[in-house]
Every structure is written in structure tokens, then in C-alpha cells.
Amino acid sequence: MDELLYEIRDGIGFVTLNRPQARNALTFPMYERLRQIALTAGEDAALRAIVITGAGEKAFAAGTDISQFTEFRTPEDALAYEERIDRVLVALEECPKPTIAAIAGACTGGGAAIAAVCDLRIAAANLRLGFPIAKTLGNCLSMANYGRLAALIGPARVLDLIYTARLVEAEEARAIGMVSEVLPDHAALQARAAELARTVAGHAPLTLRATKEAMRRLRLAARQVHGDDLVTMCFTSNDFREGVQAFLAKRPMAWTGT
């Protein structure tokens, strides 16, 4: 079964993260496929918008598949991972076509980062969104992702989400600007996503493209701030190795701050 599905219907591209048995946790090939779709979208003049969603009702994407972290040991491992993910997010930010995240269920870690860089985000009522890394893996976000989130919901709310490691529910996500609409269930979400994509597709492409690029340029300042030392501090720590092992073994974490 393909882990990421992509089809174009009536000028709308539909991307489905397709690992429902793993709450659509992202593998590296899935990340790369999503990046390629974003990079090549501009070549198709008939393509007018892209909808990204997860298979099933339980999750948009529950972050990166944790098993891919088991061999992390060096600063280079950590920085290469963040660079890999950032290439995907940059491709989505620079994609000349409007992107819409249709989010149901769990949307955490890398899944939430993908949703955050989409132009529009709508959710089902069962949304649970956040970055619970302070109680799972003990890693951190890249400086670019901290900047993206701060631009979207403000620094105070970023601190709240990371410090508490809680997952935001649908109505709070709408209240803080993380999503613009909440639909009652998965079926209504998918129908509204298609309707919204058709609406966007009918508008002036250059206006949308200029607006998207303007927003991207306003976010660029955060990307100039150095943060590699923070990434390597967390990803090469004893706590991160403990977090990965404990997560996979389904046992409590024993943090040491080292």
C-alpha cells in the first residue's frame, strides 16, 4: 500500500498521508514524496490548489515515525534530520499553488509542522494538535519552526504548547488562529476541504501567489537566527536516546537533563 497517495481531480490535487495503522506517522520517503509534489506543482498549469489530509478519521499525522530516530548519535544526525524536514516545509511554503490542510484527529510534531506551513487549515471536531516533545522525546524544534509557529500563533502560545506538552482541541485551535474552521466530523471536513479548494481555485492566481509569497518573506527573518546548537544539544542528549527507547518500549521516560 502506498504510504502517500496523490491524485488530481478537476484541477485540485489531493494528497493523502496513508499510514492509518500508524496514525499516518511520516516516514522519510513520505516526506520526500510530499516535497516532490510541492516542487513540481508549478509545472502543471491546470493545477489550481492542493489539499493535504490523512487517511482515516483518527489522525492527520502523528509526527515522524519514531523508529527512524533509533540510530541518532551525532550532531550531524540531528542537523541532517532538521535540514531534511525543513526542505519539505520550504517546498510547501514556496509552492506557487494554494495549499489547504484538512485535519482530523491527531496532528502532532512533523504533522503539525506541515499543517502550519499550509496556507489554510480547517479541522474536524476531533482535532488534537500540538508538539508534545517535552514529555515524549526530549528533543526541540528547529529555529525555523519556532519562527513559523511564533508568526502563526504568537510566542506566548508557542511557549504554552511546548512547556505543557498538551494537545490543543478543535475550538481552542480555532480561537488561537491555528485553524480557521471546525467541521463536525470527517465526512464534513473532506467535503468542506474540496469546496474550499474549488473556491480558491476560482480566484485570481497571481493575487494568491503574490499574497503567499509576501507572507513567506515576512517569516524569513526567523530563519536568519542561529539555532543549530539548540538542535544538537537536544538530539544528541542522553534524554533524547532515553525518550526514543522509552517511547518504543511504551514505558515512562526517566529524564536526567543530560
FENWO-V645725 format. One record per backbone hydrogen bond with DSSP energy under -0.5 kcal/mol. NH is the residue of the N-H (numbers start at 1). CO is the residue of the C=O. If there is no record, write none. Layout:
nh=NH co=CO
nh=NH co=CO
//
This chain:
nh=5 co=16
nh=7 co=14
nh=9 co=7
nh=9 co=12
nh=12 co=9
nh=13 co=49
nh=14 co=7
nh=15 co=13
nh=15 co=51
nh=16 co=5
nh=17 co=53
nh=18 co=3
nh=18 co=16
nh=22 co=19
nh=23 co=20
nh=24 co=19
nh=25 co=22
nh=26 co=63
nh=31 co=27
nh=32 co=28
nh=33 co=29
nh=34 co=30
nh=35 co=31
nh=36 co=32
nh=37 co=33
nh=38 co=34
nh=39 co=35
nh=40 co=36
nh=41 co=37
nh=43 co=40
nh=44 co=41
nh=45 co=43
nh=47 co=44
nh=48 co=11
nh=49 co=11
nh=50 co=98
nh=51 co=13
nh=52 co=100
nh=53 co=15
nh=54 co=102
nh=55 co=17
nh=60 co=106
nh=61 co=106
nh=62 co=23
nh=63 co=61
nh=63 co=108
nh=65 co=26
nh=68 co=65
nh=69 co=66
nh=70 co=67
nh=72 co=69
nh=78 co=74
nh=79 co=75
nh=80 co=76
nh=81 co=77
nh=82 co=78
nh=83 co=79
nh=84 co=80
nh=85 co=81
nh=86 co=82
nh=87 co=83
nh=88 co=84
nh=89 co=85
nh=90 co=86
nh=91 co=87
nh=92 co=88
nh=93 co=89
nh=94 co=90
nh=95 co=91
nh=98 co=48
nh=100 co=50
nh=101 co=120
nh=102 co=52
nh=102 co=100
nh=103 co=101
nh=103 co=122
nh=104 co=102
nh=106 co=58
nh=107 co=128
nh=108 co=61
nh=109 co=130
nh=111 co=108
nh=113 co=109
nh=114 co=110
nh=115 co=111
nh=116 co=112
nh=117 co=113
nh=117 co=114
nh=118 co=114
nh=118 co=115
nh=119 co=99
nh=120 co=99
nh=122 co=101
nh=123 co=181
nh=124 co=103
nh=125 co=183
nh=127 co=124
nh=128 co=105
nh=129 co=168
nh=130 co=107
nh=133 co=131
nh=134 co=131
nh=135 co=132
nh=136 co=132
nh=138 co=133
nh=146 co=142
nh=147 co=143
nh=148 co=144
nh=149 co=145
nh=150 co=146
nh=151 co=147
nh=152 co=148
nh=153 co=149
nh=154 co=149
nh=154 co=150
nh=158 co=154
nh=159 co=155
nh=160 co=156
nh=161 co=157
nh=162 co=158
nh=163 co=159
nh=164 co=160
nh=165 co=161
nh=168 co=129
nh=168 co=166
nh=170 co=127
nh=173 co=169
nh=174 co=170
nh=175 co=171
nh=176 co=172
nh=177 co=174
nh=178 co=173
nh=179 co=173
nh=180 co=121
nh=181 co=121
nh=183 co=123
nh=189 co=185
nh=190 co=186
nh=191 co=187
nh=192 co=188
nh=193 co=189
nh=194 co=190
nh=195 co=191
nh=196 co=192
nh=197 co=193
nh=198 co=194
nh=199 co=195
nh=200 co=196
nh=201 co=197
nh=202 co=198
nh=202 co=199
nh=203 co=200
nh=208 co=204
nh=209 co=205
nh=210 co=206
nh=211 co=207
nh=212 co=208
nh=213 co=209
nh=214 co=210
nh=215 co=211
nh=216 co=212
nh=217 co=213
nh=218 co=214
nh=219 co=215
nh=219 co=216
nh=220 co=216
nh=220 co=217
nh=222 co=219
nh=223 co=220
nh=224 co=221
nh=225 co=222
nh=230 co=227
nh=231 co=227
nh=232 co=228
nh=233 co=229
nh=234 co=230
nh=235 co=231
nh=236 co=232
nh=237 co=234
nh=238 co=258
nh=241 co=237
nh=242 co=238
nh=243 co=239
nh=244 co=240
nh=245 co=241
nh=246 co=242
nh=247 co=243
nh=248 co=244
nh=249 co=245
nh=250 co=246
nh=250 co=247
nh=251 co=246
nh=255 co=253
//
